[in-house]
Amino acid sequence: MTSARDDWLRMRERKRLAISWSTALGAWLLALLVAALVSSLAIKELDDYSGPVFVRLGSKEGADVSRPKPKVEPVVVPPDAVPTPVAASPASAPKPAASPKPALQAKPPTPATQPPVGATSVVPPPAPVVLRGSENGNSYDMTFDSSSGIAGRSLYIPIVLFMPLPFEVPPSLYDAIPDLAGLPGTSARRRAIFESSYEKRQNGNWQLKRLRQPEYDARPELWTMLEDAGYNLKEAEYKSGKSLRPVEVLFKVSAAGPSGTPRLEDVLMESSSGYSDIDSAVLYGFRKAEFSNSGPTSISGRFTYRF
């Protein structure tokens, strides 16, 4: 009785042990199956991989399909028309059967740029016209802006003949006044004109009446008499002991207009000699000149007189 019970207990123990191992093995296999299923269904992030990632559509074998070359349509330019840049248009390309990827757009060829029809080169402005001269030791420069025409000084009296006359001259100059241009008998009339502005002093010298300068229009004839008699205009009394600066004058010459004669406009002294009587003489002599202008508008200029 005891032996049979022991056998039955051992059989029950082996049965419980077999059930325990079977349960443990089944649980372990079930865990492996669940883990494999979760791993296959998990979303894979591409950021976790290094290197290029290839995605192929339409072919389960994964074979690469060559990309089709797009067709380039040339742009036709009319022969007589000026070529202009043509806007880019998408080029048609056949769709491959193996791949639905769209074809790339090709840029049309850009036509070579050409200069516009009738274009002319830029012409530089004409150079200013400069007139230079000298007057008994004095000199001048006259510059004209020739952008709209050609201007110049046509008729004029030397400005040096409008300068202040000497206040006193020796009797030898009075006696040496010759005939005008060699015409006999004209010396007496010239001396009479001289005496209208000068008077003889007790010492024999001739002095300006009331020590006043004659009018501007009377000065050229008196200066001509003195020069003909031997007076040196290069060392005239109005220069003696003075440091005279150049006189600069800005001006405009108008167009000819209906009268056909241009006139001076906007005369302005820009720089003084330092002496008002000399500045006034330069301005008066400058205004006495006649000017020409071939353009339709006024022409600006600059006049510089040096001593």
Helices and strands as residue ranges (DSSP letters): H 2-41, G 46-48, E 129-135, E 138-144, E 151-155, G 159-162, E 168-169, H 171-175, G 180-182, H 186-195, E 198-200, E 206-208, G 209-211, G 216-218, H 219-228, G 233-235, G 237-239, E 247-253, E 264-271, H 276-287, E 290-293, E 299-306
